[in-house]
Amino acid sequence: MTIKSPAPQLTAYKSDCRDCPRLATFLDDVKIDYPEYFCKPVPPFGVKKPTLLIVGLAPGLHGANRTGRPFTGDYAGVLLYSTLHKFGFADRAASVSADDGMKLVDCRITNAVKCLPPQNKPETSEIRVCNQFLKAELAGTPRQTAILALGGIAHNAVLMASGLRPGAHKFGHAAKHQLANGHVLFDSYHCSRYNTNTRRLTESAFHDVFTAIRAHLNS
């Protein structure tokens, strides 16, 4: 008789993860320069069973890596949180710190890569290693949940976590994809300072994506 070992338990977050040596070493170095910074894998933020799951790229040096909350403390979060508030997914329009009492409504925010990467550019191998956490996130998410990917890397990370090849659905701003697992994936350009300053992403274009998401959730 063969006894099978139990399958490893998926977890959406591991605070002491050091599975990517380059990222772990970089965080150690940043912690020396900025001892008051969070400098750990940044946990997801929001409700456990969301109707909207937002997937970003990775923590920013002086944003989530400093505060310990996704999209908090740098420019990228300004447009995101004001939009979440406008569309009823947040109880206030600005996220200031991890302990400011802000609450998300039927919404959760996570990242494709949980640790700050050098130059904000994770390597492909690091995205793959960290994908286990996003896979666990999706496994615990209701089928009717809408997913918003902010940028192409987040889009491909969602596909990977869903067991799909990168070319299964092409990234495109305001695109909508029905995934085989029942989730619906929406795409948007990332709300970074670069994209908004260059007008690649405008506030109205970002709001249009959320209008489509609200229409989908209300249908």
N, C-alpha and C positions, 0 to 999 in steps of 0.2 A: 504493500500500500504506500502510495506516494503522498506525502503531506505537503501541500503548497504553502509557501510563505505568504502571509497577508500582503496585499498590495500596499505600497507606500501611500500614506495619507497626504493628499494635496493640501497645501496651505497658501492663502493669498498673501501672506506677509511673514517674513522672518527678520526680526530686528537685528540679529547678530550675523546675518548672512555675509560670508566672505568668499563666495563661490567664484567670483571674478577677481583674480589677483590684481590686475591693473587698477580696477575701480577701488578695491579695498585699500591698496597702497596710496592711491590718490586721495582718498578720504582721510587717511592718517596724516598725510602731508597738509591738507587743508585745515585739519583740526589744530595743527601746530600754529598755523598762521592766524586762525580764527577760533580760539578755544571756546568761545561762547556759542558757536554754531552747532546745529543738530548733528551734521556729519555722520549720518547713518542711513541705511535704507529708509526711504520715506514711506510711511504707511498710507493705505487708501483712506479717503475721508468721505464720510456720508453714511447713509442708511445701509443696512445689510442686504435688504431685498429691494433694490431700486427699480423704478420704471425707466430711468435713464442712467446709463453707465458711460462716463466720459473717460476716454483713454488719451493721455498726453504722451509726450516723448520721454522726458527724464527731468529730475529736479534741476533747477537753476542754481548757480553758485550762491548768489545772494538772495534767492527766493526760497523755494522749498527746502533746499539744503541748509539754509539758515534757520528757518522757522519750524520745519518738521511737518508742514502741511502742504499738499500739492497746490501749486499756482498761488502761493501766498508770500508776499514780500517783494515781488518784482513786477515789472510792467505787464507780463503776459497774463497775470491774474486780474488786472484791472478790467479789461473787456469781458473776460470770462465770467467773473462774479457779478458784474453789473447786469450782464445778459441773463444769468441764472435767476437773479432777483426779478428782472422784468418779466420773465416767463413763468414765475411761480415756483422755481426750483430751489430758492434760497430765501432765508428770512431777512436778509439785508443785502445791500449792494456792494459791500467791500469786505474782503477778508484781510485782516490786519495781522493776526498772530494765531498760533494754534490754540491759545487759551482765551480767545476773545468772545466765546460763547456762541459763535455763529452756528446755525443749523441748516443743513440742506434738507429739502423736501422731496422725497421720492427720488433722490439723486445720490450718486456716488462718483467720486473722482479717483482715478488711479493713473499709473504711468506704465508704459511699455518696459522701461528700465527704472528700477527703484532707487538706484544710486547715481549721484552726480558723476557724469563722465567728463574727462578733459575736453576742453573746447566744445562742450555740449554735444559731442559726437561719440556715441557708443559704437563699439565694434560689433560686427555681425555675430560673432561668437557670444558676446555679452548679451545681446538681444535674445539669442536662443536659450542661454542659461536662465535668464530672468523670465522667460516665457512660461515657465512652470507656475509662477505666481499668478500670471494673468489667466492661465488655463484654469487654475483653481477658482479664480474670481468668476469666470464665466460659468463654470460648473455649478456654482451656487446661486446663479442669477436666474430668475424666472424667464421662461421662454418668451413671454410677451415684452420683455425689456428691450428698449431701443438702446443701441450703442452708438456713441459719437466718437469717431477717431479724429484727432487733431493732427493732421499731417500724414504723409505717406508711410513713415516708419511705424506709427501707431496703427494705421490701417493694416499693414502687413503683419504686425504683431497679433492683431485680432484674428486675422485669417489663420495664422500659425496656431494660435491657441484653440481655434475652432477645428483644427485638423484639416485645413484647406491649404492648397499650394498658393504661392504668392500671386500667380496670374489668374486665380479663380475669379477674382473681382478686381477691376482696375480702379485705382484711386482717382477721384476727381472731386473738386470742390462742389458741394451741394448734391453729390451723387447719393443714391439710395440703393442698398443691396439686400436682397433676401437671402439669408444664409441657410444652409441645409439643416442646421440645428434649431431653427425656428426664430433665431434672433434677426432683427433688422439692423443693418449697419449703415449709418449715415457718415459722410465725410465732410470735413471742412479743412481749409488751410489753417495751420497753427496760428493762434492769436499772439504771436511773438511781436516784439517791438519792430523787428525788421519787416515783417509782413504788413503790419499796419502803417508803418512810416512810408513804405514804398507803395502803399495803396493796393498791394496784391490782395489784402483782405481789408475790407471796409466794415464799419460797424453795421451798416444796413445789410451787407452780404452775409455777415455772421448771424444777424437776426433772422434773415431769410431761412437759414438752416434750422434755427430753433422753431420758426413758424411751421416748417415742414415736420419737425419732430413732434410738436404739439398736435398737429393735425393727425399724424399717424397714431399717437397715443389716444386721442379722442375718438378715433374711428372704431 
